[in-house]
Amino acid sequence: MAKIGAALALIVLAEILIDDGNGAVVGGFAFAWIAALFLTRRVIWNDGSARLALIVGAGLAVVLVDDPSVLGWVLFWIALSLAALLPRHGFDDALAWTRRLGWHAMSAVIAPLKDAARLSTIRQRRGSSSGGMRAIGAVVALPLVGGAVFVALFASANPLIGQAFAQIMLPDPWTVAWRTVFGLCVLVTIWASLRPSARATRASRFDERSTGTAFEPGVATLILSLVTFNAIFAVENALDIVFLWSGAGLPAGVTMADYAHRGAYSLIVTALLAGVFVLLALRPGSAAAASPMARRLVTVWIVQNLLLVASSALRTLDYVDAYGMTVLRLSALAWMGLVATGLALIGWRLLAGKSAAWLINANALAAVTVLVTASVVDLGATAAAWNVRTTLVRGKAGPPLDLCYMARLGSSSLVSLAMLEQHAKQPGLRDRLAYLRWDSQVETADAQADWRRWTLRNARRLATVRAMVGTKAPRLRSAPNGRRCDGLILPPPLVAVSSAPPSAPAPHTPAPATPAPKPLTPGAQQ
């Protein structure tokens, strides 16, 4: 009953707090979920791994209070799901727990129905006839139906009662339906952590012996393949060293921006394919892994792949240097660092004879570190700060500042726009920056005025900007036709001028003569 009460309390709290465009209230609901899990499942504190997962979940709840995001919420759900499941099964490897979390998410849909049916069966076995839903319905049916009939009759007979019922505003049916579905989703989400399915922890850990014979070429074939791959990779790396790292002139018709942008992402795919090949072909304990020549060739190939990833990162940085930083390019750099870490771990696993579970856990730890960092750090604010700082330092020699992109970042670019506005010397540029900054500041302040959309991070941003430029609206130039996304004033619309030759004047036709009024006869006045 305590878990049912906790679930109902969390559903009511979610209905009150959570709406469209939510802010710090999402973190408040996360803390309430943690408290419910602690109060109803004290077994978590008897398990060290589960207790650590719950503490990590509390840290992610702080992140949701500061600046909620979909990524932060997913990581919080993973942490709480681990805290709920770890008391039943200790942590072995990340791949097995990925399957367990997947089953945990899928089984959550039917978990409340299964528990309700199980509870009804238990009560029937105990002979509790008054506890079932059917018995409760039989008890309350007559009072509800009879009371409704009498209220309807009194409302039609008494105008005062009728007027009172007429003033009752019923909620919109679509709103009721949506909030009901939302409440059911909340129930499904939280009930799985309060009563996790036992089958969710039955997934077996990764067994590399089961995949060892899936792809195991001969030693000669593997050595020949590695020699071929190393030669091909050496050509690509040599070109990158000559044209990318040393700064030598490119052939005619190829610009540095084109050379840097075209290969950044395809080279990462190449490195990933190389890593998969090493994992499948050189399993620790296999004949190929025992060959000294194959191990040396694999080591050289992994080093070449690391150089390939470094060249991809340098290509992206060169492209950023030419066109500016964006969230996508910043994410790509983080992804390249993760790929390089995975390649290094593959090489160390081969040289040190580590198990597949070690490799999976190490890569999972690196991936979780990157994701948690991305949920804590505002990538949009980082990109905007980099662009503004580069513009202030390099001026026109730096990349062009995309003010439309800065405006699309919303509150993430608010502080950067205010900083750039303070340093702008040209009146026209200062007017555009003031317009963009004020538009973002007003939108952020309006969101902060709603208690459901309020966030701690936007509160800090508004305080910083108000300390820099004040709270008064800037004096902007008149823009009767509006402005572009970069703050430029739109010119007045052009008047369409007909290009057809002038037509000949129409011939003048005299108007018909108006007949003179007839004189009145003496008898006409009568």
Buried (B, 14 or more C-beta within 10 A) or exposed (E): EEBBEBBEBBBEBBBEBBBEEBBBBBBBBBBBBBBBBBEBBEEBEEBEBBBBBBEBBBEBBBBBBBBBBEBBBEBBBBBBBBBBBBBBBEBBBBBBBBBBBEBBBEBBEEBBEEBEEEBBEEBEEEEEEEBBEEEEEEEEEEEEEEEEEEEEEEBEEEEEBEEEEEEEEEEEEEEEEEBEEBBEEBBBBBBBBBBBBEEBBEBEBBEBEEBBEEEBEEBEEBBEBBBEBBEEBBEBBEEBEEBBEEEEEBEEEEEBBEBBBEBBBEBBEBBBEBBEBBBBBBBBEBEBBEBEEBBEBBEBBBBBBBBBBBBBBBBBBBBBBBBBBBBEBBBBBBBBBBBBBBBBBBBBBBEEEBBBBBBBBBBBEBBBEBBBEBBBEBBBBBBBBBBBBBBEEEEEEBBEBBBEBBBEBBBBBBBBBBBBBEEBEEEEBBBBBBBBBBBBBEEBBEBBEEEBBBBBBBBEBBEBBBEEBEEEEBEBEEBEEEBEEBBBBEEEEEEEEEEEEEEEEEEEEEEEEEEEEEEEEEEEEE
